[in-house]
Each structure stands twice: as C-alpha cells, then as structure tokens.
C-alpha cells in the first residue's frame, strides 16, 4: 500500500520507513530536514522536502493518494518547548491541523500519530500508567502532543478519519542524535565516548521508561492492519532512574568519566512508566529488547559511527 511518513528523515521515522519498505509498501517521505538527516532516508523511499505547514501539502497528498499517513514530524525538544512555546505549538499543533486537513481532502484511510506517553500523563498517580490515567502534562511539548490527540479525535468523529495515537515512552537506539537536548541515552553515550562528563540534572533519581527503537518499529507495523481507534501506550512498564542509566552506560562504554550535577529542569516530571496491557491485547505487541541489550546495540552503533 501507499504510505506517507512525515519526519521520515528523523530518528524514529527513518526506522519506520525502512520497515515499511522491507514489508513491500510504497513509501513517501515528507521532511524539511530541520532536524532530520538526509542520510537516514531509505534510497527506495520517494522523498519530498516540505514543511508540514506548507499549504502545498494538500495538493501533494491528493497527488499521492496514500492509504495511510504516519505522522512523526514534530518539535520534539521538551526544553525548547518551555523556552519557546509558540514555536512548539506552531509545529506540533498547527502543523498537525494542516496535515489533518490535507488528509481529509485527499481521502487518506488512516493516520498513525506519534504521541508521547512520556509527557502527556504528567506526574503519575499510579505506576505504570494506563491510557485511562489522567492527563496533566507539565510542559508545552506534552500539552501540544495531547492537543494533537484531541484534534485527531475531532477529525475522526466529524469526518470519519480513523487514527491511532501511539503514546511512546522514551525511545532510544541507533540514529538518535546525541548533540541536542532530547534523548538522554544518546547524549550520555556521545559524551562518554568523547571523553566528556555528561550532566545529570537534579538528583538523578527521576525515572523514565526506555523502549528500544526496534520495538517501536514493530508496533508501527502492527498498527497498519489494526482497526483500533484511540491511544495506545508503547513502552516497557519498567522504570529506570538516571543514575542507574549513567552507571550502565559508563560500564558499557568503558568510560571512567564522572557525571556533572546540573539544576532540575522546568517541565520534567519525577517518574514515568507506561502500562502496555492494551497494546498487548489490541496489537499482540510486546517489547522484545531488554534495556541492557538495547543499550549494548546502541553503544556498538555509536562506537562504529565515531570511528568511521
């Protein structure tokens, strides 16, 4: 089938593009390369360099006439969203609306939306959080991701546009950039392999649910055939604190660099983990990679990249 992947040059999107092509689908990538990398784009994908706010998106989707649009283009930096909430909303909310209007006019059969289980729940009342947990995001990024789910629900009820919102935990793995503010695993590995001390903000006891990229890709393959509408958590259900993560990565990289303590950051919750029972039931999906194995594979990739 024809599938459009926005953000297909990015970390998560490019892996999904590879998997869709390997499964025999005709894949189109829309990316403006504001954060994605041209080298990530599969040579067999049909690439269109375009901002998701571009009015020309309507004509492009009508021309392609895809069965599915997988929306992974986003402003993904939580700290930038705190510093510049207007920028975050312009991309993550107005950009999504432009996509949904384009999908409606082009007769797209389903939208797969990359949401954020790591931020939409805010400070959790229960662990791990199910999809029915109250949503009280603490950052503009989390708010914009949750707003996106409400817009998807509106387009579904008003125009019959099916959607699945995948609420990702903290995704990590090969191709994730260690140069920005997002992706603590990639940042820690980049620092440790370069002989620099990573910064641990706060006391390091804050926890996250880390899910390996190949498990996220597997979920994106399964949702192609699913009739489910609504949100699904994609994580592991396990919490790992930053100090433990740093210790694991120091051992796996062979580094002796100490961490530097930084100040806590506004907009970041204390603990986070996702209940994946619904994804198990709806998709027959479960993560296959433990954190230790996923970190080994990620470190090996980064080490090869650093010497290439």
ABEGO torsion letter per residue (X at the ends): XBBBBBGAABAAAAAAAAAAAAAGBBBBBBBAGAABBAAABBAABBBBBBBAABAAAAAAAAAAGBABBBBABBBABAAAAAABAAAAAAAAAAAAAAAAAAAAAAGBABBBBBBBAAAAAEBBABOBBBAABBBBBABAAAAAAAAAAAAAAAAAAAAGBBBBBBBBBBBBEBGBBAABABGAAAAAAAAAAAGBBBBBBEAGABBBBBBBAAAAAAAAAAAAABABBEBBBBBAGBBBBAAAAAAAAAAAAGBABBBBBBBBBBGBBABBBBBAAAAAAAAGBBBABBAAAAAAAAAAAAAAAAAX
